[in-house]
Amino acid sequence: MSRGLVPPAPVNPTAPGRQRASVSLKFGRRRGFSASVEVTPAGLLAIGGLVSSILLSTAVLVRSAAAAKAAADAPPRLPAPGSRNL
């Protein structure tokens, strides 16, 4: 499997501030994949916001799952002496 980067597309003077990227992957002699993307600065901010919200929500889910597992594995708590809870 070899991976070669495609040179960036020529700059278009009518579209200032756009970011461009291209990649081309080749698998063997006949199979390959190429992709290119063009994003505006507002699009980059939106992508950053989406990625950060996904990472933050994943951290919350992992923490709550760990707390639930710890609570399930803990032995049952006995009531304090003198309390009326049975």
N, C-alpha and C positions, 0 to 999 in steps of 0.2 A: 504494500500500500504506500503510495507516494502522495505527497501533498505539495501542490505548487500554488503560490499566490498569484493572482491576476493583477497586472498593474492597474492603478486607479483610473477611472474614466476621466476623460478630459474635462477641465473646469468649464462650466457653463456660465458665462457672465450675466445671464438673465436670472439666475437663481442663486443669489448670494446667501452665504451662511448655511448652506446644506452640507451635511457630512455624507460621504460615500464610502462604501466598502464592498469588496468583491473577494470571493474565494472559489477555488476550483479544486476538487478532490478527484483522484483517479484510482479506481480499484481494478487492478489487473490491466488487461489490454483493451477491453471493450466497455467496461462499466465506469461511469464517472458521474460526478455531481458538481454543478456550479450554481452559485447563488450570488446575488448582489442586492444591496440595500441602499436607500437614500433617505436620510432623516433630517428634519429641520431641528433647530435648537429647541423649539417647543416640544417636539416629539421626543427628544432626548430627556427633557425634564419629565415628561409623562412616563417614559420607560423607567427612569430612576425612581419615580414615586411608586410605580407598580412593584418593582423589584424590592424596594425597601419595605413596603407593606406586606409583601409575601414573606420576607425574612422575619419581620417582627411577629407576624401571626404564627409562624412556625415555631418561634422561640416560646411563645405563650402556650401553644399546644404541647410542646415537649415538656415544659415545666409542669403543666397541670396533669399530664399523664404520669409523670414521675411522682408527683404528690399523691395521686390516686393510688398508684401501685404501692407506695410506702404506707399509706393508710390501710390498704387491704392486707398487707403483710404484717402489720403491727398486731401484737396481742391485744385482746379486748381490755379496756380500762375498767378498773373497779371503782365504784363510787367512793368518795372520800369518807372517812369515818365521821359519823355524826350527821351525814346528809340524809335527807328523806327520800332520795331517788332510789328506786328499787329496780 
